[in-house]
Amino acid sequence: MLEILGKTNIDFMGKRTVAFTFSGILVLLGLIAVVQIASGSANLGIDFAGGTAVQLKFDQSVRIDEARKALESNGVSNAELQEFGQDNKLLIRVKASTTIEEKTAERVMAVFAKEFPDNTFVVDSTTEIGPTIGKKLQEDALIAIIISFAGIILYVAARFELRFGVAAALATFHDVLVVLGIFYILDKEINVLIVTALLTLAGYSLTDTVVVFDRIRENLKSRRRDTEEATINNAVNQVLSRTIVTSLTVILVLVPLTLAGGEVLHDFSLALLWGVICGTYSSVFVASPLVLLWPGRGGRLMKRN
């Protein structure tokens, strides 16, 4: 693996108090976002808040920016648009809060008939998502996240120790809350696609954390005279270059997707981008210090065998 930093000797564990304070502020912000999402006060997509999805097929292609401008100029704001270029299809998703007097689907069709009179279209499908369905989707998303955390604890506990599993789960939970908090501050829409991004970054964060834990276990066998704090510091320093190179490789992919991936991919890529940054940070400054603060079997870090 490319050693971009060379050999380092940074006292990461000595900075754990500052790191925990910083993470505590971010987690608090994430918890506020969770409360707002649960109460329906956040910017929820139609998957959770309810709304209408209309798919139209045009005779000629329609530029997505022109379609969005046409909708906004006719009072249909905050619509999500997705195009299918080869088939000249356009998917319009409008949240229930933007409904104006008549049915949203009819309103959308009337707008396109008015603004694009020379480009006829047919309705492929119309879907209405009520608040009951949106509530059910919220519950299912929460269950999916809880199951993923339980799986993390069981996997890491079986490979190392229970406290390693708990530390990895808490670090992953930290990353999810931080991304939710950032999206809440930026007033980004929370939808099923964002939940998918959160579950994806949970897997990334776990992988990064397990690499650090694995090096800690190796050091326990080869550096028996070191203190627990020194063992963890050495482990983190040894994998630091690998961690940074891996994260930068992923970031190099996510940045172009965020900047030029289009309206549909932007928020998904942005969530993953923040998640990778948070996952790299939490592996070093959250997961590892949590292991240090939780005494292992017999008061030791791990069994040295």
N, C-alpha and C positions, 0 to 999 in steps of 0.2 A: 504494500500500500504506500502511496506517495506520502513522504514525510514533509509536509509543507511547513511545519513548525519546528522540526527537529526535536531534540530531547528537551522537554520542559520540566520544571519543578515548581509548579504553582500550588500554593496552599489553598485548595478549593474548600476543604473542610473548615479551615479557619474563617472563611467568609460565609459560613452557613447562616449566621444570625442575620446578616444583611440580606442574604438571598431569601430567607424565610419571610422577612418583613416585606420585601418587594413582592414575593409570590402571594403573601396574605392579602395585600391590597388588590392584586389582580384577581384572586379567587373571590374576594368580596364583591368586586364588580361583576364577576360571572354569576354569583349567586343572586345578585339584584336582577340580572338579565333573566335568570331562570324564573324568578318570581313574576317578572313582567310578562314573560312568555306564557306562563301558566294562567295568569289572569287575563290574557288576551290583549294586554296593553302594548305589547311590542309590535314590530312590523312583521306580521305573519303573512305567509303566502296563502294562496287559495287552498292548498292542501290542508292547512290547519284552520284557517279563518272561514273557509267556504267561498264560493264564487262560481264563475262560469268559464268554461273552456270551449272555444269554437275553432274548428279546423275548416279552412276554406281552400278550394282548388281553383286557381285562376287560369284563364286562357294564356296569359302572358305573365312573365315573372314580375314580382313586385319587390322593390327595394324595401328592406326592413325599416330603414330610417324614415322613408317617405310614409310608410304605413303607420309608424308610431306618431309622426307629426300630424297625420290626418286624424287619428283617434284623439289626440290631445286637443287639437283645434276644435273638435266637436264635443268636448266635455267628457271624454272617456280617458281618464288619466291613470297612471301607474299600471298600465297594461304590460304583461309579459308577452313578448313576441318571439317566435321561433320559426325559421324558414326551412323549407325542404326544397332546395334549389332545382333539382332535376325534375321534380313533379309540379313545380310552381305552386306548392302548397304553403300555407301560412297558418300557424297555430297561435291563437290569441287567447290569453288567459287573463281574466279580469276579476279582481277581488270583489266580494259582495259589497264592501263599503263604498265602491264606486258606482253601484247601480243607480240609474237615474230614471225614475218613474216607470217607464216601460221595461220589459225584460231586457237584460243585458245582451243576450244573443241577437235579438232583433235590432237593438241599438247598433251593435257592431256591424251587422249586415247592411243596415241603412247607411252607415258612414261610408263603407267601401263602395256601395252602389252610387252614392253621391259624389265622392271624391275621385273615383276611377270609373267613370261611365263607359269608357271604351274598352275596359278590361273586365269582361263578364266572369262570373265565378259561380261555383256550386258549393253547397254545404256538405262537407264530408261527414262531419259529426258535431254534435253539441252535447256537452256534459255539464250538468248542474251539481255542484258539491255543496251540500247543506252544512250547517254548523255542527250537526250531530256526527256526520262523517268526519269532519275536521277534528272534532274532539277525540274520536276513536283513533284517528291517525296520530294525534299527539300521544295518546296512551301507548300505542304500539311502538312509537319511536322511543319513548322512555323505557319500555320493556326491553327493546333491542339493546339500548345502551347499558342497562343493568346486567343483562345476560353477558354482554361482552366483558364487563368488568369482573364478573364472577369467573368467567373463563380465564381471564388474565391471572387472577389470584390462584386458581387451581393449577394452571400450567406452570407458573413460576415457582409456586410452593412445591410442586412435585419435582422440579428440576433443582431447586436450591433448598430454601426453607420457607416456612409460612410467612415470616416477616419480610422476606424478599418479595413474596407475592403481593403482600399488602402494600409495601413501598412502591412497587411497580404500578399497582392499581391506583394508588393515591397520586402518583406522578402523572399518570394518564388522565385521571379525573381533573387534575390541575390544568392540563393542556386543553381539555374540552371546555372547561369553564372560562379559561382565558380567551379562547377564540370566540365563544358566545358573548363574552363581555365586550370584546372589540367590535363584533358585529352589531351589538346593541348600541354602542356609542356612535358607530358610523351610520346607524339607522338602516342597516342592510336587511333585506327580507329574509326571514327564517322559513325555509320550506324543506320538503323531503330531500332535495338535492344537497342542502347544507347538512342535514343529518347524515347522509351518505358520506360527505366529506369528513365529518367528525368521527365516524366509525373507521374511516380509512386512516386518518391521522392517529387514531388510537393504536392501530396495528403498527404504524411506523414508529411511534413513541416507544411501544413495547419492545420492538426489535432493537432499537438503539439502547434502551435500558439494559436488556439482556446481555448485550455485548460488554457493557461495563461490569455487570454482575459476574459474567464468566471470567473476566480478567481478575476480579477480586478473588474468586475461588482459586484461580491458578496461583496468585500471589500468596495465598494462605499456605500453599504447599511449599513454595520456594523461599518465602521470607518469614520464617517462623518467629524470628526474634523481634520483628517490627510491631509497633503498637497498632491497634485497630485503625486509628486515624491515619497513620502513615501508610498502612496497607491500602486503604481506600484512595488516598491521595496518589499513591504510586499507580494504582490501577487506572484512575481517571487520566492521569498524565500520559500513560502508555498508549491509551486508545484515543487521545485527544485529536491527533492528526487524522486518524481513520474516521472519527465522528464528523469532523469538519468537512473532510473531502466528500463523504457520503451525502451530507446535508447540502453542500454546494452543488453537487451533481443534480440532486432533485430540484433545487432552487433554480438552476439554469433552465430546467424544463418548465417550471411553473411560472416564472416571470414573463416569458413570451405569451403563454396562455392567458395570463391575467391581463396583460396590456393589449393583446391583439386577438384574443380567442373569441371575441364577440360577446354579446349581451348574455347569452345563455351560459357560457363557460366562465364568465368573469368572476362571479361570486364564489362558485365552486373552487376555482383555482386560487382565489384570494384566501379562502378558508384553509386550503391545504398549505398555502405558502406560510401563513401565520402559524399553522399547526406544526410545520417542519421546524420553524424557528423556535417555537415553544418546546417542542419535543427534544430538540438538541439541548436547550437550556435546562429542562427539567431532569434529563438523564444525569447531568453533572451536578446541578445545584439543588435538586429536590429529592430524587430517588436515592442517590448515594448518601447524603446526610441523614435521611430517614433510617437507613440501615444502620448507620453509626449510632444513632440515638436510641435504637431499640436493641437492648442486649439479647444475644442469642442464647443457645443452650448452655447452661452452666455459666452464664454471664459472658461467654465468649462470642466473637463475631460469627464464626461457623465452626463446625468440626474440622480440625486441621488433620485431615487424612487423605 
